Amino acid sequence: MAGISTKTVHEIFQTMEYGSSSSSTATAQSWLEKHSRTLGFFIDGKFSSPADRQTQNVTDSKGVVCSTVCAKDEDVASAASSAAGGFKTWSELSCYQRAKVFLKLASVLQRHSQCVSELCELSQSSTSPAALIRLAQYYASWAQLRDTLMPEWTPQGVVAVVVSDDCSVYFLLLKVLPALSMGNVVIVVPGKSTTLPALLLAQLFMEAGIPAGVFNVVTGSEASLAAKVAQNPQVNYLTYSGCKQTGEAVAKATAGWGVPMTLSLSHNSVCPFIIFDSADLDSAVDGVIELAFKKKRDFQWVLFVQESVMDSVVARLKLRMAGMKCVSLVTETDRKLIDVVVQEAQQQGATLIQPCSPPSTGGLYPPTVLCGLAPSCESVISPPPGPVLPLISFRSSAEGVTLGNHSPHGQAASIWTEDLTLALESAKSLCLGSVWVNCHSVMDPALPLCGRRESGNCTDGGREGLYQFLRPSLSPSLPRSSPSSINYAAFGSAESKFMIPEGFDPSSVPRFYSQLVGGQLRKADSGCSRSVLAPGGAVLAHCPDGGRKDVRNAVEAAIKVQPGWIKKSPATRSQSLYSLAASLDKRRRDMAVSIQTQTGISFEEAEKEVELSISRLSDWAARCDKEQGGTPFPPQSGSALSTPEALGVLGVILPSSKPLLSLVSLLGAAVAMGNAVVMVPSEKYPLPALEFIQVLQASDIPAGLVSIITGGRDQLTQALANHSVIQSIWYWGSKEGCQFLQYSCISPLKRLWLHCEEEEEKEAGQNWACSNPSLQEELWRKAVVWKSIWIPTA
Amino acid sequence: MSARNPVMHLDLEWVSKVRVNTQAVLKRAQQIQGCKVAKKQWQAAWLLKAVTCIDLTTLAGDDTPSNVHRLCMKAAQPIRHDLLKSMDMHDKGITTAAVCVYPSRVADAVKSLKAANSSLPVASVATGFPAGQTPLKTRLEEVQMAVKDGASEIDIVINRTLALTGQWAALYDEIRQFREACGDAHMKTILAVGELGTFTNVYKASLVSMMAGSDFIKTSTGKESVNATYPVAIVMVRAIRDYYLRTGHKVGFKPAGGIRTAQESVVWLTLMKEELGDEWLSPYLFRLGASSLLTDIERQIYHYVTGRYPAYHELPMA
């Protein structure tokens, strides 16, 4: 540094360098000093650092900044009981009183913005305080409006918010604030870069007047600590934000504890940056320069450039990058990764754009663009850390979108074109959560972030993102359980058995039903079948004993027909569902009989269930063209859209209560929102579903959109879990099944909606007959993903 | 000066493909305004660089030989000698880039500078400045007169009527004729961006001006209601970059009008550095058209050297 400060005016006059403006961290340092550079947990409204705990050091480039304490079981327990106490106080407050805390928080953040930004800087996760203030203000109004706009919904209770080491404070608060605004209390398990800011925020929350116990922070090693928190019976919901590895570890460790869990895995998401030939190339290149060569990026990017403007883009990149300096890497090990990737890319014929050649060793690397790559190159599949950007060319705009879609990730894309039609068409065809047109990385709580595929299974931000922290007041809260020891590899692998001749009286040979796979009546692929028993134990019928191959065939058919189903106008979809309701109406007697024989209830009751089912299907038919997105107010001038889109193919393991009504409720929601669905009737009561196949076949629902496969629940659950095309599983079944799904649906990631039937039955379970709007809203919200499109204008 | 931009043929296909996204340009302008130059000697060095790029200008109805003479003297010695000396910059040839006057005052300026043994170039506005609404014949004569009187740089204004109605070929022909009339004098073409309507038009007009042989393109006359703004400058320097990438010729840029503070001059330099690179940070490729800017820069330098803020009377006036 001494060398720089002695530069003379004349030297600078000749080189015209900016000079380094070192930012001060004095305010943050003095806050840390005040806490003697040791920070404990934040529980029940105060800092506590119990003796004889392990400590962890938070370091920056100059050494140890502060030490924090690793929580033990009893600390988690005291955090949980503090949270339970806090929940009582917090939920007794009025919406206005909660909103006031948020507004106060915004002004407290404003007052201490210097300290907040310095502490974030120290923790290597620089965040602009203005963005945090915007979050506080945005959620203040949701806190105010909860009872007005969501009257039939209740908070989940105690929410554990877990983030990974590299997650930024913004993403942490994007979980914490909506949770609190809906009346939940939180236990935060921060990662390395959010530990200090989270503890500072805890103090600021207190200053803003939040009751003790509402915002708790426990620190330690996040994956194992998160598991401990989730296992605590007071915790009702766990939500995670950050990188995939930690998320996976947390999910596996919490499987079987009966805590619903969602993940936002934006951090490792590979996002396409697509430059069409109709783009303002200079502005697009500006965008690339701005986002690709930062020390820390929110997403990984791959650059796609249309062939006809490839040379122009490369020339501009070269010119703009010429003066750029090396960027410091987050860790020294990143350097090795980069070297390997760059070398491999060069061997495959890639050319490099670099302002200078990389220093031989160390934690610095020049901004680098790898030109001439193909989607099969390793550096495109998993882009390396650091300032390295892969570049791929494409021929037509349609091919650009196809390339952008061809990825296991589904977080966001930035597309550049001055052609309005092309922009909207591409935005529609891209299968991901956020599309930024002629801009990039716009973060605002009004625009929902909803990762697809491997990028997450929940929605954050917007009204859409609030529902993860709520449940319909009428639906029971989930009972807690403790995990059993399951051999995950062997789950659902029991062999099907062939029937043996049993010498029936020829006059009473039970009927043999077929299952519906891809629109056709089929036997099981294995050829095996199983008996359907009446409540008394008598054999009522035989049905196919379906397995993995049947699920595969059903999914194959579903992906062929589902795109066509979405393309149909909502009005056409609505007509198809009305025809299904009409077809059910025609067979109401047969259906009632099958419900009666299967479940043993009276004929009148069975008829009532059929009647309700017809009306439920009509409800969904009516909703087809009514549930739509909105136009959120964007952060700057321009237009924003938030639209619900179909998930794709859903797997449903049906409950045994109200076998017909539950089937049509779930089928209606899934199909009305544009999905295809593979349904597995309950093992206990499959008969009404088998009978329903005829209703389906007599309706206008396209063949293959709905498949009904009977068989062993565990076998079919396993088969659904192991098919990557299936984006979501709704499950009613055993505790072990829930545990298995939580454990195995992490990779590939699915959206799960799990119900442990045995436990629920004790508490009356889901009331299918109830037609409260919140229950239907819950259903359709489970059947969609959200896409936000943001088109800024001047 | 660097190699001149030769006249190119008019490439209308190139002009027609121009696309500019306004909001992205505005965003970029904000970003550039956010770039910070370090304090102390960095500020001083950058401000001195700005001084060397100034076309010190007087364009008023009441200009007479005496105030033009004062302007020339200030241009030759823009910063107090003792201040420069304390920074060890007194012998580094710190002068403004040129003086800029009306055609009728060119002779006065040339005379003053010659008397003071200064080789500073004299620039003259011409071609019916500022509106350009005089017949082509008189506009051409004006250029020839100024050159004859000793101006080595001519700031011409384009015919906005042609640009607004999309008559790019006609505009190209006019500018080519001006270029011929300039002879060896360097030609700066004023686009009067405040009157061109859209960024796309600004970009197209920039391209056509460069094809017709402009050595510099300049934002405004200082007489329109909208003068040099950062967003519009970004559009123009992008056109310069585009032109350089295609033809290999470097064209200079001159913002003018409304540039008054030292801070603004630093932003202008930043904009050039960010968009075009260090090469454009010299009077050969960058000029600032200004009159009162110099006083503010001198004040800031006074403050850097002495730690005090001066009263106006402590600095020599122009």
Interface residues (C-beta under 8 A of the other chain):
Chain A: K7 T8 V9 H10 E11 I12 F13 T15 M16 E17 Y18 G19 S20 S21 S278 A279 D280 L281 D282 S283 A284 D286 G287 E290 S312 A315 R316 L319 A322 G323 E418 N438 C439 Q636 S637 G638 P792 T793 A794
Chain B: R19 V20 N21 T22 Q23 A24 V25 L26 K27 R28 Q31 C35 K36 V37 A38 K39 Q41 W42 A44 A45 W46 L48 K49 M87 D88 M89 K92 R238 R241 D242 L245 L269 K273 G277 D278 L281
